[in-house]
Amino acid sequence: MAVSSKTPAISLHPDHPNSHFPKSYNLKIQNFPQIFQRTHQFSLKKTQQNSLLNSTSSSTTDPNSYLTQLCLKNQLNKAINFVTSLQKDSQNNIEEETFVSIVRLCESKRALKEGSLIYSCILKLMTKLSLRLGNALLSMFVRLGSLNDAWYVFGKMEERDLFSWNVLIGGYAKSGYFDEALEMYGKMLWVGGIGFKPDVYTFPCVLRTCGGLGDWKRGREIHGHLIRFGFEADVDVVNALITMYVKCGDVGSARMVFDGMCRRDRISWNAMISGYFENGECSEGLRLFFSMRECCFEPDLMTMTSVISACEVVGNERLGRAVHGYVAKTGYVDDDSVDNSLIQMYTSFGSWGEAEKSFWSD
């Protein structure tokens, strides 16, 4: 006898609407025999495992989405392991934007080992690097101090922009490779016969490099560049210019630049004051310090330490006590470097009592 296709399936679960169990059999599962409970629990566990496996496999069908989510959740180790597993299975369907996200995560976590591993995976897939991916790798390697890798990335980039040049120049300058930084700056100006116009990030790095080398002649040349490119009114650039002249021992040129500024900030004052102290012109530096206070600019900790040392050099105990009162009022006296400078100053004056007070106030 044929069974009708419209005949409802019979369910063995007592709560199912098509169940043939009478209402009196609607019992909870814990009232069933132990063997049924174990079987039911095993079946439920298997279902959960299959669900988990299905969710994982669905994530691997779109590795880019999965990796992006891991990066958003800062799960770097999982992302690295997943990329490695794809490489072992010869699945090379990771998109460039996904690699950019992973590289930036490595940079933020300062994970050089993981970043180098991702870079090796990228090299297996690409012979040339795009601008976006190359810049991400450049930024990561420079920030993490791997300049050799940064230089190699720079060479493999299909094209470069001003950010690319600035990152590498800044990396060389901060690591003390001053000659290399200046060489890169020169190439940047003339690359392709057109070159790139320096900006507010380029000049401070290059001027810092000239100051580190004590190359006054090259520094004057860079001074001409910033005027030609229209940055003589930018405070950050001019502050770097003042520091460059100070480091090269040309305090006169530094003061001319300082006096010609249409707008100054605290860094401008500190750079000039410290420049006088560094070059042995303590009296002039102290005069400028008081001018700074009259102009309602607050000095920072480094400046106050230098001012105390300058009072010692000029041998003016009265001025030293006045500066001590100022640092006590402003709270700088709580810093160890200021306390040490005060102890040294009072010791040089022979004021052992005041030196002892400064020692015990630490």
N, C-alpha and C positions, 0 to 999 in steps of 0.2 A: 504494500500500500504506500503510495507516494506521500511524502511529507510536504505540506504546503510551505512555500517560501515565506509566507506571512506569519507562520507559527512562531511566537516569541521564544527565544532561548530560555531555558530554565536555569536559574541561578541557584547555587547551593548556599549563597550567603543569606542569612535570615533577614537582613535589612534591605535587600534588593527589592525593588517594586514588583518584579516578576517572580519573586520567590514563592515556592509552594509550601514553605514552612508556615505552620499556624503561628499566630501572635505569641502564643505561650512559649515558642521556641526562640524568641528574640533574646538570646542570652549574650552576655558580654564574653569576649574572648577568654578572659581569665578563668571563666567557669568551665572551659573545655578541657578535655584530658591533656596531660603534660605532653604526650607525644605529638598532639595536634599543635600545641603552642610552639614546640621546638621547630616543627616543620614550617609553620607560618612565619616564625621569626627568621629562619634560614632563607625562606623565599623573599621576605622583605629586604634582608641584607643584600641578597643577590641583585634585587631590583635597584637598590641604592648604588651598588658598585657599578652596575651597567650604566646608570644615569651619569655617574661621575666620569666613566670612560667616554661616554658619548659627548659630554661637555668638553672634555679635553681634546677629543678628536675634532670636534667642531671648531675649536680655537686654532688648531693647527691647519685647518683648511684656509684660514686667513691669518697667516703669521704676522702680517703687518699690523692688523688691528690688535692682535693679542700682545705683541711687543709694545705697541703704543700705550696700551693700558698698563702694562708693567712699568713703563717709564713714568707714567702719570702717578703711579703709586710708589715711586722710588724703589722698586724692587729690582735692583741692579743685578744681583746674583742670579735670580730667576731668568732675567733677560739674557744674560751671558750664557747660561746653561742651555737655554732654548736655542740661541743662535748656533752654539757649538753642535747641538744635536742635529740641527738642520744641515750643517756643513758635513757632518759624518754621513748623513743620508743623501748627500749630493742634491739637496733641495736649495736652489739658489734663487728663490723668488722673493727675497727681501728687497723692499724698495729703498731708494735713496733717502727719502724723508724719514723713514724708520731708522736708518743708520744715524742720521743727524740727531734724532731724539736720544738715541743710546749714547752717542758721543758727548752730547751736552750733559747727560746724567753722569757720565764718568767724570767730566770736568767738575761738576758741582760737588761730587763726592770725593774729588781728588784721588780718583782710582786710576793710577797710571798703568798698573799691570792689566786691568780689565780693558782700559782704553787701547793699549797696545795690541791686545788680543782681537778686539773689534777691528782695529786698523789692518791687521793681518788678514782677517776675513774679507775686508773690503778690497784689498789688493788682489785677492784671488778672483774677484768678480770684475774688477775695473782696471784698465790700463791707464786711464786718465781720470782725474777727479774734477767734478763740476765745481763751480764757484761756491755754491752754498755748502756742499759737503767739505770741500777743501778748507774753507774759512772755519768751519766747526772744528775740524781736526787741528788746524793751526792754533786756534784759540786754546784748545785743550792741551796740546803739547807744550806751548809756550808757558801757560799758567802752571803746568806741572813740572816745568824745568827741563823738558826733554828737547833741547834745541836742535839736536841732530835730526830727530824725527820731524821736527817742524820744518827744517830746511828741505828735507826729502819730500814732504807733503807739498811745500811751495813749488818745488820743481815739477811735480806731477799734475799740477793744476792746469786745466785747459785755458782758463783766463783768470786774471786777478784784478781786484779793485783796490781802492785806497785803504780799505780796512785790512786787506791782506798784507800790504806793505807796512802799515802802521803796527800791526801785531808783531811782525817779525823784527822790525826796527826796535820797538819797545822791549821785546824779549832779549835782544842782544844788549841793549843799553842797561837794563836792570840786572843782567847777569855779569856785567863788567866787560863785555866784549865790545869795547868802544870803537875800535877800528872797523870791525865788521858792521856795526850799526851805521857809522858814517858812510861806509862803502855802499850799503843798501840804500841809504838816503840819496846818494849821488845817482845810483841806478834808477831809482824811482823817478827822479826828475827828468830823465832822458829816455826811459824805456820806450821802445817803439817809435822813437823820433818825436813823440808827442809828450810823453811823461804824464805824471799825476801832480795836481796842485796840492801842496801840503795843507793841512788843516790844524785846528787847535789841539789835536792829539799828536800830530807829527812834531811840531816845534818843541814842546817841552822835552820830549825824548831826545831829540837831536841836541838841544842846548845842554841838557844834563850830561850828554856824552862829551861835548866839548869841555864842559867844566871838569868832568872826571879825568880827561886827558890833560887839562891845563892848557888846551890849545887855543890861545887867545886869537890868533890869526883866523883860524877856522870859525871861531865863535863870532868874530866881526863879520865874516862872510854870511853866516846864518842870520845875523842881525839885519843885514841888507836884504836877505830873502824875505824875512817876515814883514819888512816895510813894503817890499815890492808886491807881495801877495795880500797886503792890506790887513795885517794882524797887529799893527803897532798899538792899537787901542784895546786889545783883548787882555784883560787883567791876568788870566792864567799864563798866557804866553809871555807877557812882560815880566811877571814874577820869575819865570824860568830864566829870562834874559838877565835879570838882576843877579840871580844866583850864579849864573854862568860867569859873569864878570867878576863877582866876588871870589869864586873858586880859582879864577885865573889871576887873581891878585890885583885887578884893575878896579879899585874901589871908587876912583874918580868917575869912571864911565858908568859904574853901577848907580852912583848918586845922581848923575845927570839923567839917566833913564828914570830913576825914582822921582826926581823933581818934575819930570815932564809928564808924569801920569795924570790923566784927567780924572781917574778914579782909582782909589787904593782900597785894599782890604787888609785884614790883619796879617795875612801872609806877606804882603808887600812890606809892611813895617818890620816884621820879624826878620825877613830876608836881609834887609838893609842894616838893621841893628846888629844882627849876628855877623854880617859881613864886616862891619867895623871891628867887632871883637876878634874875629878870626884873623884879621890882618893887623892886629896890634894897636888899632886906633880906638882904645877903650873910652877915652874922654868924649870923643865925637859920638861914639855909640851911646853913651849915657845921656848926652844932650838930646839925641834923637829919641831915646826912650821916653824922656819927659815930654817931648813934643808929641809923641804918640799918645800919652795919657791926656794931654791937653786937647787932643783931637777926639777924645772919647773912644779910643780903640783899646781893647783889653789884650794884654800880652798873654802868651801861652806859657806852659811849664818850661819849655826849652829856653825861651827868652829870659824868664826869671832866673833860671840857673846861670845863664850867661851873664846877666846883670850883676848877680852876686859875685861871680868870679871877677868881673871887671872892677867892682869896688875894691876887691883885694889887690888887684894889679895896680890901680892908681893910688892905693894906700889911704883911702878916705874912709875912716871908721865911722864918722858921723853920717855919711851918705849910706854906708853899709847898714847902720842901725835903722835908718829911715826905710831902706828897702826891706829890711827884716820886718818892720812894722806893716809894710804894705802886703808882703806875702802872708803874714799872719792874718791880716784882715780878709784877704781873698781866699784863704784856705789852702794855698799852695804849700804852706809849711808842713802839711801832713804827708807830703811826698818825700820819699827817701832821698832822691837826688837833690832836692832843695835843702833838706836837713844836712846832708853831707857837705854841700857847698857852704852853708852857714858855719858849720863846724870848722871847715878849712879857713874861711874868712876870719873868724874870730881868733883862731889859733895864730894866724899870721899877724894879727894886731896885738897878740899877747893877752887878749881878753879871755882867760881860761874859764872864768866863771860863766860867761855867756856861752862859750863853746860847750861847757858841761851841761848847761840848761838845754841847749839844742840837741845834745846827745840823748839826754833822758826824756826829752819830749817826743822822741821817735816812737 
